[in-house]
Amino acid sequence: MIDFQSGYILRPVNPVFIYFSLFCALLLNLLPIGNYGWVPDWLIICMVFWNIHQHRYVSVITAFILGLMMDVHNSDLLGLHAFSYSLVAYVAISWHRRIVALTVLSQAVHLLPVFLLVALFPVLVHWALSGELYWWALTGAVQAFIEAMLWPLATRILLAPQRRPIDVDHNRPL
């Protein structure tokens, strides 16, 4: 795979690193910080990143399983996060060729509707099921903007192991 911003040919990704990063993102989501609008969904950032860059390792089924874990953790309607994570994974996989060719900031702008989808989907489902719309729950839009702003940092961190050279030769300039 080629990093289009630098023209650097990336090394193959280690699947252990992929699943370790997803596990760390899940642990960050499980922290008892609270369900505030300014707390980003770390798991969706990591999952969308791997769906775009390595969709053979992180599929819609992986997103569904991680969504079920988040449903159980949040004591929410079972399948709510699972469906929204699966939907977002499907969109990310179908857009992966378009997104990879863009700059990192353009990627963040293009992924903002995806982050809005996953942030506002639970609010819309609760509204459809109960008939009551909690306006304070619409702070998920703030969460989506924060996730889009964190996209360049996530890209830098998650691509770092692939950018390092295999062997460093100080006599060869390339």
C-alpha positions as CSV (number, residue, x, y, z in Angstrom):
1,M,0.0,0.0,0.0
2,I,1.2,3.5,-0.8
3,D,0.8,6.5,1.5
4,F,-0.4,9.1,-1.1
5,Q,0.6,12.1,1.0
6,S,4.3,11.2,1.2
7,G,4.6,8.8,-1.6
8,Y,6.1,6.3,0.8
9,I,5.5,2.6,0.2
10,L,4.1,1.2,3.4
11,R,5.2,-2.1,4.9
12,P,2.5,-4.8,5.4
13,V,0.5,-4.4,8.5
14,N,0.7,-6.9,11.3
15,P,-2.8,-8.3,12.1
16,V,-1.8,-8.5,15.7
17,F,-1.3,-4.7,15.7
18,I,-4.7,-4.2,14.1
19,Y,-6.5,-6.2,16.8
20,F,-4.4,-4.7,19.5
21,S,-5.4,-1.2,18.4
22,L,-9.0,-2.2,18.3
23,F,-8.7,-3.7,21.8
24,C,-7.1,-0.5,23.1
25,A,-9.8,1.6,21.5
26,L,-12.5,-0.6,23.1
27,L,-10.8,-0.2,26.5
28,L,-10.8,3.6,26.0
29,N,-14.5,3.4,25.3
30,L,-15.0,1.4,28.5
31,L,-13.4,4.0,30.7
32,P,-15.9,5.5,33.2
33,I,-15.6,9.0,31.8
34,G,-19.3,9.4,31.2
35,N,-21.5,9.7,28.2
36,Y,-20.8,13.3,27.4
37,G,-20.9,14.9,24.0
38,W,-17.2,15.8,24.1
39,V,-16.0,12.3,24.7
40,P,-15.2,10.7,21.3
41,D,-16.0,7.2,20.3
42,W,-12.5,5.8,20.1
43,L,-13.6,2.5,18.8
44,I,-15.4,4.0,15.8
45,I,-12.4,6.0,14.8
46,C,-10.1,3.0,15.0
47,M,-12.6,0.7,13.3
48,V,-13.3,3.2,10.4
49,F,-9.5,3.6,9.9
50,W,-8.9,-0.1,9.6
51,N,-12.0,-0.6,7.5
52,I,-10.6,1.9,5.0
53,H,-7.0,0.8,5.1
54,Q,-7.2,-3.0,5.8
55,H,-10.8,-4.1,5.2
56,R,-9.7,-7.7,4.8
57,Y,-8.8,-7.9,8.5
58,V,-11.6,-5.7,10.0
59,S,-14.9,-6.5,8.4
60,V,-18.6,-5.8,9.0
61,I,-18.8,-8.9,11.2
62,T,-16.0,-7.5,13.4
63,A,-17.8,-4.2,13.6
64,F,-21.0,-6.0,14.6
65,I,-19.3,-8.0,17.4
66,L,-17.7,-4.8,18.7
67,G,-21.0,-3.0,18.5
68,L,-22.7,-5.8,20.6
69,M,-19.9,-5.3,23.2
70,M,-20.7,-1.6,23.3
71,D,-24.4,-2.3,23.6
72,V,-23.8,-4.5,26.6
73,H,-21.5,-2.0,28.2
74,N,-23.9,0.9,27.7
75,S,-26.9,-1.1,28.8
76,D,-28.5,0.2,25.7
77,L,-31.0,-1.4,23.3
78,L,-29.3,-4.7,22.2
79,G,-28.2,-4.3,18.6
80,L,-28.3,-0.5,18.4
81,H,-24.6,0.0,18.3
82,A,-24.1,-3.3,16.5
83,F,-26.3,-2.1,13.6
84,S,-24.8,1.4,13.5
85,Y,-21.2,0.1,13.7
86,S,-22.0,-2.5,10.9
87,L,-23.6,0.2,8.8
88,V,-20.6,2.5,9.2
89,A,-18.2,-0.4,8.5
90,Y,-20.0,-1.1,5.3
91,V,-19.9,2.6,4.2
92,A,-16.2,2.8,5.1
93,I,-15.4,-0.3,3.2
94,S,-17.3,0.8,0.1
95,W,-15.7,4.3,0.2
96,H,-12.1,3.0,0.9
97,R,-10.8,3.6,-2.6
98,R,-12.1,7.2,-2.6
99,I,-10.9,8.0,0.9
100,V,-7.4,6.7,0.6
101,A,-6.6,8.9,-2.4
102,L,-7.4,12.1,-0.5
103,T,-5.3,14.1,1.9
104,V,-5.7,13.5,5.6
105,L,-7.7,16.7,6.1
106,S,-9.9,15.9,3.2
107,Q,-10.4,12.5,4.6
108,A,-11.6,14.0,7.9
109,V,-14.1,16.2,6.0
110,H,-15.4,13.2,4.0
111,L,-15.7,11.0,7.1
112,L,-17.7,13.6,9.1
113,P,-21.1,12.3,7.7
114,V,-20.0,8.8,8.7
115,F,-19.2,9.9,12.2
116,L,-22.5,11.8,12.4
117,L,-24.3,8.7,11.3
118,V,-22.9,6.6,14.2
119,A,-23.4,9.4,16.7
120,L,-27.0,10.3,15.8
121,F,-28.3,6.9,14.9
122,P,-29.0,5.9,18.5
123,V,-30.9,9.2,19.1
124,L,-33.0,8.6,16.1
125,V,-33.8,5.0,17.0
126,H,-34.9,6.1,20.5
127,W,-37.0,8.8,19.0
128,A,-38.7,6.3,16.6
129,L,-39.3,3.8,19.4
130,S,-40.5,6.0,22.2
131,G,-41.8,9.1,20.4
132,E,-39.7,11.4,22.6
133,L,-36.7,13.3,21.3
134,Y,-34.1,14.2,23.9
135,W,-32.5,17.3,22.6
136,W,-29.5,17.0,24.9
137,A,-28.7,13.7,23.1
138,L,-28.1,15.6,19.9
139,T,-24.7,16.6,21.4
140,G,-23.5,13.5,19.5
141,A,-23.0,16.0,16.6
142,V,-20.3,17.6,18.7
143,Q,-18.8,14.2,19.3
144,A,-18.7,13.6,15.5
145,F,-16.9,16.8,14.9
146,I,-14.3,15.9,17.6
147,E,-13.9,12.5,16.0
148,A,-13.3,14.2,12.6
149,M,-10.7,16.5,14.2
150,L,-9.0,13.5,15.7
151,W,-8.8,11.7,12.3
152,P,-5.3,13.1,11.3
153,L,-3.9,12.1,14.7
154,A,-5.3,8.6,14.4
155,T,-4.0,8.3,10.9
156,R,-0.5,9.4,12.1
157,I,-0.5,6.9,15.1
158,L,-2.0,3.9,13.3
159,L,0.2,4.2,10.2
160,A,3.4,4.7,12.2
161,P,4.4,1.0,12.5
162,Q,4.1,0.6,8.7
163,R,6.2,3.7,7.9
164,R,9.4,2.6,9.6
165,P,12.2,1.3,7.4
166,I,13.0,-2.4,7.4
167,D,16.7,-1.9,7.6
168,V,18.5,1.4,8.0
169,D,21.5,1.8,5.8
170,H,23.3,5.1,6.6
171,N,25.4,4.8,3.4
172,R,22.4,4.6,1.1
173,P,20.4,7.8,0.8
174,L,17.1,6.1,-0.3
